């Protein structure tokens, strides 16, 4: 892992060797860019590290007007300068989850009321009885919840297909784009691959829970892309 020093004096990273190679290839950095290994203090140039020396030639620099900026100040960008932070994506996901929960209120309210009333009266159901009670209440009240669920599904589909946003991401000014060129993901990537496919996997007993844990943990990688982003070939940026 490496720390890169930008021309603005700020440190970027830690980032992987692959990230740095990509920056060099894209012209965002070159072999004269200041860098150091993570957890080390000595600053060097990228050309001093065997991981990068000889991997990419120095890019030709067009003539520019003389400025007071030192020659060593080379513009450096992070891999995805507009990538949304983890602490913006979390509340956006919570908003979407809350909206989905509200749609189930016609089912959850009578279920919780029944269980709570029985608990106060000292009655305790077995697991199989609770399962049967839940099934009965769902069947009885599902028709009341479907209009809300259908409306939310249509709104989310429209936003994802046309804007690359859910309601939560729209409120927090985030957007889903394709990872390779930051273009609009379209309904296939944003709705089907990124939203629906992971949701269906999560419904599988045990495996679904493991998938959810791994999917969520991917947000702590350097590129901040969850597993469902890798499945759909997307990333989340600041809109």
Backbone torsions as a table, in degrees:
resi	resn	phi	psi	omega
1	UNK	NA	145.0	-175.5
2	UNK	-130.6	152.2	171.7
3	UNK	-108.6	130.2	-178.1
4	UNK	-109.4	137.6	178.4
5	UNK	-100.3	118.6	-179.3
6	UNK	-84.3	168.2	179.3
7	UNK	-67.7	-17.3	177.0
8	UNK	-84.9	3.6	178.8
9	UNK	84.4	-0.2	-178.8
10	UNK	-92.1	152.2	178.7
11	UNK	-98.1	136.4	-179.1
12	UNK	-119.7	130.6	179.5
13	UNK	130.7	-169.3	6.9
14	UNK	-72.3	144.8	179.3
15	UNK	-128.7	161.1	-177.1
16	UNK	-81.8	167.1	176.0
17	UNK	-59.7	-39.7	179.6
18	UNK	-60.7	-39.1	177.4
19	UNK	-62.1	-45.7	-177.9
20	UNK	-64.4	-41.8	178.6
21	UNK	-60.4	-40.2	178.6
22	UNK	-64.1	-40.4	178.7
23	UNK	-63.5	-41.3	178.9
24	UNK	-63.4	-43.5	-179.5
25	UNK	-64.2	-35.1	-179.4
26	UNK	-86.3	-0.9	179.9
27	UNK	81.0	11.5	179.2
28	UNK	-81.3	-17.4	178.0
29	UNK	-150.7	165.9	173.9
30	UNK	-144.1	-175.9	-172.6
31	UNK	-68.9	-10.8	177.3
32	UNK	-94.4	-2.2	179.7
33	UNK	-66.3	135.5	179.8
34	UNK	-72.2	137.9	-179.2
35	UNK	-157.6	163.6	173.9
36	UNK	-151.4	158.4	176.7
37	UNK	-73.1	147.8	177.5
38	UNK	-60.1	136.8	-179.2
39	UNK	74.4	10.0	173.0
40	UNK	-115.3	159.9	-174.5
41	UNK	-104.3	-24.2	-172.7
42	UNK	-78.2	122.7	175.8
43	UNK	-85.2	137.1	175.5
44	UNK	-134.9	-175.2	170.9
45	UNK	-98.0	159.8	179.4
46	UNK	-59.7	-30.9	179.2
47	UNK	-66.8	-17.3	179.1
48	UNK	-79.3	-13.6	-179.2
49	UNK	-96.0	135.7	-177.4
50	UNK	-64.1	-22.7	179.6
51	UNK	-64.8	-24.2	-173.5
52	UNK	-122.0	-21.3	-177.7
53	UNK	-62.9	127.7	-179.4
54	UNK	80.0	-2.3	-178.9
55	UNK	-82.4	-33.8	-178.8
56	UNK	-145.5	133.5	178.7
57	UNK	-72.0	160.4	176.1
58	UNK	-65.5	126.9	179.9
59	UNK	-67.9	142.5	178.1
60	UNK	-66.9	135.2	-177.3
61	UNK	-106.6	119.5	178.3
62	UNK	-66.7	153.3	179.8
63	UNK	-59.3	138.3	178.4
64	UNK	-132.8	162.1	177.0
65	UNK	-70.0	147.5	180.0
66	UNK	-69.3	137.1	177.7
67	UNK	-131.9	174.2	178.3
68	UNK	-82.0	-4.5	-178.4
69	UNK	-71.8	131.2	-179.8
70	UNK	-61.3	151.0	-177.2
71	UNK	-63.0	-25.9	-177.3
72	UNK	-77.1	-8.1	-178.1
73	UNK	-81.7	101.3	-176.2
74	UNK	-112.4	126.3	-178.4
75	UNK	-59.1	131.6	178.1
76	UNK	-132.9	130.7	176.5
77	UNK	-112.4	153.5	172.4
78	UNK	-72.1	167.0	-174.0
79	UNK	-56.8	-43.5	177.5
80	UNK	-131.7	86.6	-173.3
81	UNK	-60.7	-22.3	-179.5
82	UNK	-101.1	7.9	-177.3
83	UNK	-59.7	133.6	-178.4
84	UNK	-69.1	141.9	179.6
85	UNK	-72.1	159.0	179.1
86	UNK	-63.0	-32.9	-174.4
87	UNK	-83.3	-4.5	167.7
88	UNK	-94.8	-36.0	-179.0
89	UNK	-69.2	-34.1	-179.3
90	UNK	-62.4	-53.9	178.7
91	UNK	-63.4	-30.8	176.4
92	UNK	-62.9	-42.4	177.9
93	UNK	-67.2	-36.9	178.8
94	UNK	-65.4	-38.3	178.2
95	UNK	-62.5	-46.2	179.0
96	UNK	-63.3	-38.9	178.1
97	UNK	-67.0	-38.1	178.5
98	UNK	-64.8	-41.3	178.6
99	UNK	-62.2	-39.7	178.4
100	UNK	-66.6	-39.9	178.6
101	UNK	-62.8	-40.4	179.3
102	UNK	-62.1	-33.3	179.4
103	UNK	-66.0	-24.8	-179.3
104	UNK	-90.2	2.8	-178.2
105	UNK	-57.3	-38.5	177.6
106	UNK	-58.7	-21.1	177.3
107	UNK	-97.0	-45.3	-173.5
108	UNK	-70.5	-34.6	-178.3
109	UNK	-62.8	-53.4	178.7
110	UNK	-64.7	-31.0	178.8
111	UNK	-66.6	-49.3	179.9
112	UNK	-64.7	-39.8	-179.9
113	UNK	-61.4	-43.8	-179.3
114	UNK	-64.1	-48.1	-178.6
115	UNK	-64.9	-40.6	-178.6
116	UNK	-66.6	-41.9	179.4
117	UNK	-63.5	-43.0	179.2
118	UNK	-66.3	-36.6	179.2
119	UNK	-65.1	-38.9	178.9
120	UNK	-66.7	-30.7	-179.6
121	UNK	-85.4	0.4	178.0
122	UNK	88.7	1.3	179.5
123	UNK	-83.4	133.2	-178.7
124	UNK	-128.3	119.6	-180.0
125	UNK	-86.3	153.6	172.7
126	UNK	-78.6	170.7	-178.9
127	UNK	-61.5	-42.3	-179.6
128	UNK	-65.8	-35.1	178.8
129	UNK	-69.5	-38.9	176.8
130	UNK	-64.9	-39.5	177.6
131	UNK	-61.6	-42.9	179.6
132	UNK	-67.0	-41.1	178.1
133	UNK	-61.5	-44.1	179.5
134	UNK	-61.2	-44.5	179.7
135	UNK	-61.3	-41.6	-179.5
136	UNK	-65.1	-43.9	-179.0
137	UNK	-67.7	-39.0	177.5
138	UNK	-60.9	-46.9	-179.9
139	UNK	-63.0	-34.2	-176.9
140	UNK	-75.8	-35.7	-171.8
141	UNK	-112.7	2.1	-177.8
142	UNK	-60.5	-37.9	-178.6
143	UNK	-61.4	-29.3	178.8
144	UNK	-75.2	-29.2	-178.7
145	UNK	-85.4	-26.3	-174.4
146	UNK	-58.4	-41.5	178.6
147	UNK	-59.5	-38.6	179.2
148	UNK	-69.8	-44.1	178.7
149	UNK	-64.0	-42.1	179.0
150	UNK	-63.8	-41.4	179.0
151	UNK	-64.3	-44.4	178.9
152	UNK	-63.2	-41.3	179.5
153	UNK	-61.7	-43.0	-179.6
154	UNK	-66.0	-41.2	179.6
155	UNK	-64.8	-46.4	-179.4
156	UNK	-64.6	-39.9	178.3
157	UNK	-61.7	-45.6	-179.1
158	UNK	-62.3	-45.7	-179.1
159	UNK	-65.4	-42.0	-179.6
160	UNK	-67.4	-41.1	-176.3
161	UNK	-72.5	-33.3	-174.4
162	UNK	-101.8	-29.1	-174.1
163	UNK	-124.4	-9.3	-175.1
164	UNK	67.1	33.5	-177.0
165	UNK	-136.4	148.6	164.2
166	UNK	-97.3	178.1	178.2
167	UNK	-61.3	-43.9	179.5
168	UNK	-62.0	-43.2	179.5
169	UNK	-70.0	-33.5	176.5
170	UNK	-64.8	-42.4	-179.8
171	UNK	-65.7	-33.7	-177.8
172	UNK	-100.2	12.0	174.7
173	UNK	59.5	47.4	175.1
174	UNK	-115.5	157.9	-179.1
175	UNK	-146.5	142.6	174.3
176	UNK	-90.6	130.9	177.8
177	UNK	-135.7	166.9	175.9
178	UNK	-69.7	142.0	-175.9
179	UNK	-70.6	-33.9	-172.5
180	UNK	-75.7	-37.3	-176.3
181	UNK	-135.6	9.1	178.2
182	UNK	60.0	25.0	177.2
183	UNK	-87.1	173.5	179.7
184	UNK	-62.0	135.7	-175.8
185	UNK	-77.6	-24.3	-177.0
186	UNK	77.3	167.5	-175.4
187	UNK	-66.7	-32.0	-175.7
188	UNK	-64.3	-47.7	-179.3
189	UNK	-76.7	-48.2	-172.5
190	UNK	-72.9	-41.7	-174.5
191	UNK	-94.3	-50.6	-173.8
192	UNK	-76.7	-56.2	-175.5
193	UNK	-76.2	-42.5	-172.6
194	UNK	-83.0	-36.8	-175.4
195	UNK	-100.6	-53.5	-171.5
196	UNK	-76.8	-43.4	-177.8
197	UNK	-60.9	-48.7	175.9
198	UNK	-60.4	-37.7	179.4
199	UNK	-61.2	-42.2	179.7
200	UNK	-67.0	-38.2	178.0
201	UNK	-64.3	-38.5	-178.3
202	UNK	-66.6	-16.6	179.1
203	UNK	-80.6	-10.6	179.4
204	UNK	-76.1	125.9	-179.7
205	UNK	-55.3	138.2	178.0
206	UNK	66.8	-61.2	-179.8
207	UNK	-58.8	-39.3	179.8
208	UNK	-63.3	-39.1	178.7
209	UNK	-67.3	-42.4	177.9
210	UNK	-62.1	-43.3	178.2
211	UNK	-60.0	-42.5	-179.4
212	UNK	-62.3	-42.0	179.1
213	UNK	-63.4	-48.1	-179.1
214	UNK	-64.7	-43.5	179.6
215	UNK	-57.4	-47.7	-179.0
216	UNK	-67.1	-34.9	-177.5
217	UNK	-68.1	-25.3	-178.4
218	UNK	-63.6	-19.4	-178.9
219	UNK	-64.9	-20.4	-178.1
220	UNK	-88.6	2.6	172.5
221	UNK	-72.0	165.3	-176.4
222	UNK	-61.3	-33.6	-177.2
223	UNK	-85.7	-4.7	177.1
224	UNK	59.4	27.2	179.1
225	UNK	-103.8	124.0	177.1
226	UNK	-71.1	170.3	179.7
227	UNK	-60.7	-37.7	179.5
228	UNK	-67.5	-24.0	173.3
229	UNK	-68.9	-39.0	178.6
230	UNK	-68.9	-36.3	178.2
231	UNK	-63.3	-43.0	-175.4
232	UNK	-91.6	-7.9	-177.5
233	UNK	70.0	40.4	-176.3
234	UNK	-125.5	173.3	171.6
235	UNK	-149.1	165.6	-179.5
236	UNK	-113.8	126.5	-179.2
237	UNK	-122.6	170.3	173.7
238	UNK	-77.7	124.6	-174.1
239	UNK	-70.4	NA	NA
